[in-house]
Amino acid sequence: MQGFSTRAIHAGQEPDPTTGAVTTSIHTSSTYAQDGVGGTRGGYEYSRSANPTRTALQECLAALEEGWHAHAFGSGMGATDTLLRILLRPGDHLVIPHDAYGGTFRLVDKVLSGFGVTYTPVDLGDLDAARAAVRPTTKVIWSETPTNPLLGIADIAGLAGVAREAGARLVVDNTFASPYLQTPLALGADVVVHSTTKYVGGHSDVVGGALVCNDDDLAAQVSFTQNSVGSVPGPFDAWLTLRGAKTLAVRMDRHCDNAERVVEMLTAHPAVAGVLYPGLPEHPGHEVAAKQMRRFGGMISFTAAGGRDAALRICAGTRLFTLAESLGGVESLIEHPGQMTHASTAGSMLEVPDSLVRLSVGIEDADDLVDDLRTALDAAR
């Protein structure tokens, strides 16, 4: 197998055979001429069903995740919804992380529950707890590792064993790690989910999602369902995501370098009560993360020693860290999960601490990021 960056730059992206163009074309056509009734050229008939730019992106994503099949979607939640439509029926049960992404929780709790699907939140870092949460009706174990926003770590290979014992599917949301840092399919996962809006796209300029798997039958079901519900990205969105994927490796190394510098400062600052980062030896998931990840990522969460009000002051006090939702872009972001990305979990078992601050550490100069945060922390004391 070729190296990661080689696959990112070349998989699905051969030079155009007609012009020699080395950059994948943006195919804006909605429909395609047929060679007679039912005689499609290369399988293209209508761009909801298939589009050449999207095909290039999908081939690249499959190569990066070491998978056989990839499907690109209009958003990460579009990918999530499509997959759960396929895997779950009324009366079925799924296990989710006790600190799942707010959008995933909202879909499960507010939408799927209305169709008779039940769920159990559990600390998936505890394999015994995960096993105990499984029921005879469990069809899916849905994992994030690292989790959003508490940076919990799940043992993917261990969870794969639990899922196999139960006759369920293990789905891993790999958004926080990216395929550069972690490849869940190689560890036994059945499906990988991405919000490609985040690290894969990497520039905060496109929304997208993806599913990757090694199951021919499941891939066929995804193709059919995606075409039926129409949850597809436009060609320009696919092109932007593909462009971002080319530089994923070099960006992730810089994200990780900068995050390590920020963590070093945070752990020593009196305005910080605790730092959540799997690269810290004291993190409960550190050993598992070190085993299944290349490095520990660019996401950091921490709790403010002064509680909620101090956390809000910190979020308002940065200049380089932009107060905004989302993550994984080249620019650094700061947010208060309890009132922003995870507001949907308020009052539930998944409610996050109100003193929590989440950082998406970008690729700016590390000294500038550390100084910016230190200034905001000093002012919040």
Order of alpha helices (4+ residues) and beta strands (2+ residues): alpha-alpha-beta-alpha-beta-alpha-beta-alpha-beta-alpha-beta-alpha-beta-beta-alpha-alpha-alpha-beta-alpha-beta-alpha-beta-beta-beta-alpha
